[in-house]
Amino acid sequence: MVGASRRPADRRRVYIYIYYLWWCTMPGYTWTFVDRPRRKCICPLCRLPVREAVRVSSCGHTFCDICLQEFLSAGVFKCPEDDKPLDYAQIYPDDDLTSEVMNSLIRCRYNKDGCRWVGKLHNLQSHLDQCCYDNIACPNKCPALLSRLSLEDHLEYSCPNRLVVCEFCSQQLPGDTYERTHSGQCPCEVMWCENKCGARLERRFLNNHMRNECHKRTVECSYCKRDFVQETLQTHQYQCPRYPVTCPNRCDPTKIAREDLDVHVQALCPSATVSCAFKKAGCSHKCPRFSMDKHVEENMKHHLQLMCDLSQRQQEEITQLCDALYSLSHVTDGTFIWRITNYKQKFLESVYKSVEIVSEPFYTSRYGYKMVASVFLNGNGAGEGKNLSVYIKILPGDYDNILDWPFSLPISFSLFDQCSSPDKRSNICESFTPDPTWKHFQKPLKDADKDTLGFGYPKFVSHDVLKSRDYIKDDCIVIKVKVDNNKFICP
């Protein structure tokens, strides 16, 4: 049973054998009969065909000998069929009925496994002695119980006590020892190199080959510590970032890692030829890095003069760029939309002190007139306290010398209604055409008073009207100043 606990198939065969021994001690026969036995041949106690039939002479009933003995052993001396009294003297063997049962045709008990034998019951044991499906013990004395049909395969492939000769080293070993310790581990087995280099060696030489000889083994670069295939390592070293190389200036016999060489030459190498730090200021001196400090110290006054000249040139360039940026970032089409935010705060400031809010400058065209708009949120002059006043003022521009004077282009002011529905908006608009005689539209002077009030409408819109619609929304108002350029002739 020790072997059966190790092998599930053998364990099953042992269980079948135990069941067979128990089955042979059953009162009646449990075999599969070809024809159904007569009722007379059935034992009333076990309901099976009788085994060693006995007859009760007083009533004529037949039973299995062992069935009737077990029944009477309980102390009841009555016929199990009709309850008539009986004693052992009335019980006789029924040889005719036993002969009839033993001569009945039955099927082999392995018929479900494939055995097609059919024969008389008394010939069953002689058939089982040679039946291919019957279970027998292994001749090698292993714990297995198996059918004759599988015996050959068992002896050749699975019996733990079989003798196996290793095909590589020719050593003869028991089957279980071969499978546990030798199969797949034989040192003489010829194997392919796992690195797929194409070499075939005995297992005992394989480890040394893969560690020290295989050209496809993995090795570590001694410089960058990365892993590479051995046959590519030399090619890698031509590009390895940590491979030591000599400084092209031969500043130091110590070698430098390849990836650090550029930084060394550009920033550290004392023998590298470098330009003076004041090169952009105009100094053209070049010398080895180790002597540059001496040059800077000896030419300090000259370098200071170069930096002053550079600063002056840069300031002039900045001024020109600012003027160019200013001209590009401002309105140059005569339509200026001005959004005045923080209306409430700015209005309160205008109540206590008359504050003029001035817009960014804008141009009537690319090369036209320069002007600004201004507002008094609490009014100015005749509109003070009750109205919002708007004005326009002409400033000195870059192109005044080539423009026509006095200024004569029509100007309009519009206060936008910010209602969410476009169909319900009602903008407030006022326009005028400049009078050539008015001083406000004459050519402005460069040194003119910047605080001079422009021309416009002191009573542009009353405070009551401002509150009547969405002229003030999100604490801001939007004013558009438009100059009509239709009659303007470009210089």
Summary of the structure (lengths in Angstrom):
residues: 491
radius of gyration: 60.6
end to end distance: 120.5
largest distance: 166.9
contacts: 1305
relative contact order: 0.05
helix: 35%
strand: 22%
